[in-house]
């Protein structure tokens, strides 16, 4: 019991420990980077619900993001350990009737949809209908989720009339896959609508990039009185949005005219994004202000944009030249942001912004100073998951 307690304390401190207390033998450093990161996470967090240093099992978007990466590595390798690990998270939280512990629909938090993406994979692998029943419950949230006047999903009930780039990743790919599996492709118009509203309202003409958030009501202090836009570009928000585009393009039928439109907008976004790629291959925390004091090269936004580009090329919706930008991004991650414990071979992803948002309490004003003030945390799941996904795509 004492050894277990010490291990949990070390993990709660965010330590990527590699001692015999946690790990008997060093990890195999000849494996692909995707496997090395997956296995490093399994050392850091012996149970998947512990990811991101959680103290108890919680239904959360970061677990869905990270464990989606596990599904891709399992599909490539067939390593049963990866499957058992990720399945353990879902079986801890979902009962035989598909009820999801700690999930509360009435909060109308679009982040909570994200972990549902893995449910389709689990059903396909096991045939256990509890995973589909859980997906049904998440899908039902969309029927009542509050919307802007034009039909855009609010980011959360407590963030009224606001659309954030983050929300497109949280909701749209799950929604699209559910619709396709239900055999109702006509409902995809509602998925495309979410992107149409981002493209309509969130872009800054001076940079060609969308801002982090938009407040239709203009009530928020962070919202511009004229446009409703937040003040800055945040690279992780761009990454969330780019991943949403790539993943939805992978799901929806190729013959749809709106898919062609989305592919065009995706190429436009990526064309603008690479203009701000640092010579190292990485991207700054505040994307377009790399020369401003305090700004830093950040890992999660870099990993997300790298993944989206690599996947876009693999899907055939981005020109082949973008593979070079993706490879440069991943090389930057390895060179600038990955460290390896010399004894355990456990790898650590450095320079991950722990969290950033808009509004709330204490109030986040979206200023440059705000984005610089949020803590930087190694191995935050919001960087680790996209790192795994990027490594998988570049390994194809």
ABEGO torsion letter per residue (X at the ends): XAAAAAAAAAAAAGBBBABAAABABBBBAABBAAAAAAAAAAAABABAAABGGBABBBBBAAAAAAAAAAAAAAAAAGBAAAAAAAAAAAAAABBAAGBBBGBBAAAGBAAAAAAAAAAAAAAAAAGBAAAAAAAAAAAAAAAABBBBAAGBBBABAABBGBBBAAAAAAAAAAAAAAAAAAGBAAAAAAAAAAAAAAAAAABBAAAGBBBABBBAAGABAABBAAAGBBABBBAAAAAAAAAAAAAAAAABBAABAAAAAAAAAAAAAAAAAAAABBAAGBBBABAAAAABBGBBBBAAAAAAAAAAAAAAAAAGABBAAAAAAAAAAAAAAAAAABBBBAAAGBBBBBGBBABBBBEEOBBBAGBAAAAAABBBBBGBAAAAAAAAAAAAAAAX
